[in-house]
Amino acid sequence: MASIALPRSEARAPSGVMGWLTTVDHKKIGILYLYTTFFFFLVGGVMALLMRTQLAVGNNHFLAAQTYNEIMTLHGTTMIFLWIIPVFSGFGNYFVPLMIGARDMAFPRINAFSFWLIPLGGLTMYGGLLTKTGAAAAGWTGYVPLTEKAYAMGIGQDLWILGLHILGISSIMGAINFLVTIQNMRAPGMTWFRLPLFVWAMEITAALVLLASPFLAGALAMVLMDRQLGTHFFNHGADPLLYQFIFWFYSHPAVYIMILPAFGIVSEVIPVFSRKPIFGYRAMAFSMAAIGVLGFMVFAHHMFTTGLPLALQEFFMASTALIAVPSGVKVLNWLATLWGGSIKYTAAMLFAVAFVLMFLMGGVDGVFTASLAVDYQLHATYWIVAHIHYVLFGGSVFGVFAAFFFWFPKITGRFLNETLGKVQFWIQLVGFNITFMPMHFLGLEGMPRRIAIWNANRTDWVPWNLLATIGAFMIATAVLIFLINFAISVRGGRRAPADPWEGNTLEWATTSPPPAHNFDTVPPVQSGRPVRDLRRGVSAAAEHA
Amino acid sequence: MLPALGVAAGLAPISAAAVNVSPLSCAGPNACEIVSIYTGIFWIAMAVLTIVGGLIVYAALRFRRRDDREPAQIHGNPRLEIVWTAIPVVILAFLFIRTTLRMDYVRNGPSPQQTIQVTGIQWAWSFKYPNGRTSNTKLTIPVGQVVRLQVTSRDVLHSFWVPRLGGQIYAKPGFANSGWIEASQPGQYFGQCNELCGLGHWFMILEVDAVSAADYQAFLSGAPPPGAGPPPAEKATGVTPATNVAETDDLKFQPSSATVKVGDVVQWTNDGTAIHSVTFDNQQVPSLDSQNGGEKFEVKFLKAGTYHYICTFHVAAGMQGTITVTGG
């Protein structure tokens, strides 16, 4: 297949600040996503530090209970809706078109609109902090009836709902954009089974967002109408579980929206630094698809203690056990990719390998709570806090850092400092485990989550809470090192060539950073590793025959 | 505006001694059944973590780059992949069956000897016993008996949880969920609400006192403990009160301290819509476990002294008061 020359069209783009404000270029929008979401990560992180300071010791009055509840709510909402979900949209924006050999996203203006809704949504939600009655304080789950007017009188709860609505619109438009782009704009030769696994991950993630997000929007709209228009969807005798069913029908798939792109990133990073193809490519793609489908069938495992009929609970226990199978397949395939490889430990690779280990831990502790009886004791305790952070921090956020180190040279044309990166990695890995491993023990010792003040007479909670707080400040130190690394490297880092890591996928076939039109000529795609084929100057057809 | 918190003294209802609330330190058949299921999963999980985690660490260390040669390009191995898809299926099927077989026992239990109504109310637990007696925060049960709990809520969601006796039971407004607990040994077992229920959630504590059958009967009948002198106060009705204390929706007793003479009657009136209680530290003074808007409650004081009382629902918000009785 011959390569295709694409037209150049960067002639009339404005420069400077106006250039950033008006850009419809997928790479600039991707960079805007990354800056914005990282800012929110820092905000959510400061909230986490405030919470850990409050919880370091028992009977502590560092924060008032109301303030704690607001910060706890905003921490969860920020990290999920303003950091993890959109940061992957950022990487997706930048790299999906490059990886499939396209000029841009399918709908560049919608793309810009999706992005600008994110700061708007975030600031709307935070607006509650400026009101006299404070921000939303009912947790990121926003369960009724606690979010009904009778129990949450302030406008903070309304602003929280509106903020989430805005973010939901952003996600849905972004998802449509990814789906259309991946469906229609792949380079010649880029068949479905030659797609990079990161693109597969973004495709499945976008499908989940498109199918699930409207349910969250619906649930929140009903709460908002109850609050402002006097409807009775969830009050005056309505079963409050109705909200939970709709909420989790979105929010369980959302867990996969938050982890699948990280699966994709790790599936790109590990093969490159092991110098091997991903083990079981099709199994990796199919297991992500299986997780996507099964992800819609496990939602009621968040509601095992709510008194659902036993038969229903057992169905959801079975489906939850089932979804552990494709997750296990992925871990073992990453292991098999490492096996027999020639592994080079860059900072990106360290984060990727740690991802696999931390995700394994998060998967195994999830199996405990899949068991109904055990969940009756561990539901809504610190065990769950440990579990979600092993998956979403040890998993997703470690994946994000792998991506930062892996793709920074492509985005900026310069390397991040590897030594600082490795120092950051070890502090972050140790700090993460010191923070969240003890939370398993706190759960087993009966500590409920979401309590603003814990009673100091629970003496066996004392060491674990203190350790968790120390670990949280270690994580903060690691993030600070990353910021310093970024500040140094973005202008003064070592120059990066087009293909600094011996990459496999098409983004490495263009310059670092890529020109506005991405490729002068899109290289031929004859296998899942077109850039390796280019390097070797051989026809991939021979090897894959 | 929400009332300011910060009444450290409000932690009084729970003793200062070290308290164990670990579900693993089970103290009854329901909780212990769950521990046995947990333990099975624990050993399997440890084996999986050790083997798979160990292999990852081994591979990560063993296959470091030593030279510039490209390793063998292995794209997969369908047979191996089928094997490691099948192994988790078998393990998880075992866990599923292990749990399912015991769920009827854990959830429904043996037939109950007592049924007690439990109501979660922002921010305290209220209990109603078979003979109509009520109590707040502290639930008294007979040791060695299966106690069925019918749990509901008056406002938002709560979750009843005494980890050493059994799993969580959700309290939903307008609906009742049932569960059961049994304590094998007499003693005090602690817990707290486990579903975020607003400002005072952290303070919505629970205590289960497991006592002998005889003591339980005595508790139900409301008899004073043996050896107690004449009570310092008694319930009064239809008497003109010397002082009135109002309970307000901004969670205060107005006035919060009052002085009366021996023989005077104090009347509490709920002026708002929120539920309150008048609960004295001195258990020989009659208390009222729940008082709705508009309702009145009167106590006649017979002995000089200072009597501290709280609203069990709002003590975290500082709702407390004292009556000083002089003369006599």
Contacts between the chains, C-beta under 8 A, distances in Angstrom:
chain1	res1	chain2	res2	distance
A	59	B	8	6.5
A	59	B	11	6.9
A	61	B	5	7.8
A	61	B	6	5.8
A	61	B	8	7.3
A	64	B	4	6.8
A	64	B	5	5.3
A	64	B	6	7.2
A	65	B	5	4.7
A	65	B	199	5.6
A	65	B	200	7.3
A	65	B	202	6.1
A	65	B	316	7.4
A	66	B	2	5.4
A	66	B	5	7.1
A	66	B	199	5.7
A	69	B	196	7.6
A	69	B	198	7.8
A	69	B	199	6.9
A	69	B	201	7.7
A	132	B	1	6.9
A	133	B	1	7.1
A	133	B	2	7.3
A	134	B	2	7.7
A	137	B	198	7.8
A	137	B	199	7.8
A	138	B	196	6.7
A	138	B	198	8.0
A	139	B	196	5.0
A	143	B	156	8.0
A	143	B	157	6.0
A	143	B	195	7.7
A	143	B	196	7.3
A	145	B	155	7.0
A	145	B	156	5.0
A	145	B	157	7.2
A	145	B	173	6.4
A	146	B	156	4.5
A	146	B	157	6.9
A	146	B	196	6.8
A	146	B	197	6.5
A	146	B	198	6.1
A	150	B	155	7.7
A	151	B	122	7.7
A	151	B	155	6.8
A	151	B	156	5.5
A	151	B	198	6.0
A	237	B	174	5.2
A	238	B	174	8.0
A	239	B	172	7.3
A	239	B	174	7.3
A	239	B	175	6.6
A	240	B	157	6.0
A	240	B	172	5.9
A	240	B	173	6.9
A	241	B	172	7.1
A	274	B	63	7.3
A	274	B	71	7.6
A	275	B	65	7.7
A	275	B	70	5.5
A	275	B	71	5.8
A	276	B	71	5.8
A	276	B	72	7.9
A	276	B	73	6.4
A	276	B	74	6.7
A	277	B	73	5.8
A	277	B	74	7.4
A	277	B	75	5.1
A	279	B	74	6.7
A	279	B	75	7.3
A	279	B	76	5.6
A	279	B	77	7.7
A	280	B	75	7.7
A	280	B	76	4.0
A	280	B	77	7.5
A	280	B	81	5.2
A	281	B	75	6.8
A	281	B	76	6.8
A	282	B	76	7.5
A	283	B	76	7.0
A	283	B	81	5.3
A	305	B	159	6.5
A	305	B	167	6.9
A	305	B	168	4.4
A	305	B	169	7.3
A	305	B	170	5.4
A	306	B	170	4.6
A	306	B	172	7.3
A	306	B	177	7.6
A	307	B	169	7.4
A	307	B	170	5.3
A	307	B	172	7.1
A	307	B	175	7.5
A	307	B	177	3.7
A	310	B	103	5.9
A	310	B	104	7.2
A	310	B	107	5.8
A	313	B	103	7.6
A	314	B	100	5.7
A	314	B	103	6.9
A	317	B	96	6.2
A	317	B	99	6.6
A	317	B	100	7.4
A	318	B	96	5.8
A	321	B	92	3.9
A	321	B	93	7.5
A	321	B	95	6.5
A	321	B	96	5.2
A	322	B	92	7.3
A	324	B	88	6.2
A	324	B	92	5.8
A	325	B	85	6.3
A	325	B	88	5.0
A	325	B	89	5.8
A	325	B	92	6.9
A	328	B	84	7.2
A	328	B	85	7.8
A	328	B	88	4.2
A	329	B	81	7.0
A	329	B	84	6.6
A	329	B	85	5.5
A	329	B	88	7.8
A	331	B	52	6.5
A	331	B	56	7.9
A	332	B	52	7.2
A	332	B	81	7.9
A	332	B	84	4.6
A	333	B	81	7.2
A	334	B	56	7.8
A	335	B	52	7.1
A	335	B	55	5.8
A	335	B	56	5.3
A	335	B	59	6.0
A	336	B	74	7.9
A	336	B	77	7.6
A	336	B	80	7.3
A	338	B	56	7.1
A	338	B	59	4.2
A	338	B	60	6.1
A	338	B	63	6.1
A	339	B	59	5.0
A	339	B	63	6.7
A	340	B	63	6.2
A	340	B	71	5.6
A	340	B	72	6.3
A	340	B	74	6.8
A	341	B	59	7.9
A	341	B	63	4.9
A	341	B	71	5.5
A	342	B	63	6.9
A	342	B	64	8.0
A	342	B	65	4.5
A	342	B	66	7.4
A	342	B	67	7.8
A	342	B	69	7.1
A	342	B	70	7.0
A	342	B	71	4.8
A	343	B	60	6.8
A	343	B	63	5.1
A	343	B	64	5.2
A	343	B	65	5.8
A	344	B	64	7.9
A	344	B	65	4.7
A	345	B	64	7.1
A	353	B	56	7.3
A	353	B	60	5.2
A	356	B	56	5.9
A	357	B	53	6.1
A	357	B	56	5.8
A	357	B	57	7.5
A	360	B	49	7.0
A	360	B	52	5.9
A	360	B	53	5.9
A	360	B	56	7.2
A	361	B	49	7.0
A	361	B	53	7.7
A	364	B	45	4.9
A	364	B	48	5.9
A	364	B	49	5.5
A	365	B	45	7.6
A	367	B	41	6.7
A	367	B	45	6.4
A	367	B	92	7.3
A	367	B	95	6.8
A	368	B	38	7.1
A	368	B	41	5.5
A	368	B	42	7.7
A	368	B	45	6.8
A	370	B	95	7.4
A	371	B	37	6.1
A	371	B	38	7.8
A	371	B	41	6.0
A	371	B	95	6.0
A	371	B	98	7.8
A	371	B	99	4.4
A	372	B	99	5.6
A	372	B	100	8.0
A	372	B	103	5.7
A	372	B	106	7.6
A	372	B	107	8.0
A	373	B	33	7.0
A	373	B	34	4.7
A	373	B	37	4.8
A	373	B	38	7.8
A	373	B	99	5.6
A	373	B	102	6.3
A	373	B	103	6.5
A	373	B	106	4.7
A	373	B	167	7.0
A	374	B	34	6.3
A	374	B	37	6.0
A	374	B	38	5.0
A	374	B	41	6.5
A	374	B	99	7.6
A	375	B	167	7.9
A	376	B	34	6.5
A	376	B	106	6.9
A	376	B	166	7.5
A	376	B	167	2.5
A	376	B	168	5.6
A	377	B	23	4.0
A	377	B	31	7.5
A	377	B	34	5.5
A	377	B	38	7.5
A	377	B	163	6.3
A	377	B	167	5.1
A	377	B	168	7.3
A	378	B	23	7.6
A	379	B	168	5.9
A	379	B	194	7.5
A	380	B	159	6.9
A	380	B	168	7.4
A	380	B	194	5.1
A	380	B	195	6.4
A	381	B	194	7.2
A	444	B	22	6.2
A	444	B	23	6.9
A	444	B	24	5.6
A	445	B	20	7.9
A	445	B	21	6.9
A	445	B	22	4.4
A	445	B	24	7.8
A	446	B	21	3.6
A	446	B	22	5.2
A	446	B	23	5.8
A	446	B	161	8.0
A	446	B	163	4.1
A	446	B	164	8.0
A	446	B	191	7.4
A	447	B	21	7.9
A	448	B	161	7.5
A	448	B	192	6.3
A	448	B	193	7.5
A	448	B	194	4.5
A	450	B	196	4.5
A	450	B	201	6.8
A	451	B	192	7.4
A	451	B	201	6.4
A	451	B	202	3.9
A	452	B	201	7.4
A	452	B	202	4.6
A	453	B	202	4.8
A	453	B	203	7.6
A	454	B	202	7.2
A	455	B	11	6.4
A	455	B	14	6.4
A	455	B	19	7.4
A	455	B	205	7.7
A	457	B	14	6.4
A	457	B	15	7.2
A	457	B	16	5.8
A	457	B	17	6.6
A	457	B	18	6.0
A	457	B	19	4.8
A	458	B	18	7.8
A	458	B	19	5.7
A	458	B	21	6.3
A	459	B	18	4.1
A	459	B	19	7.6
A	460	B	18	7.8
A	460	B	20	6.7
A	460	B	22	7.0
A	543	B	73	7.6
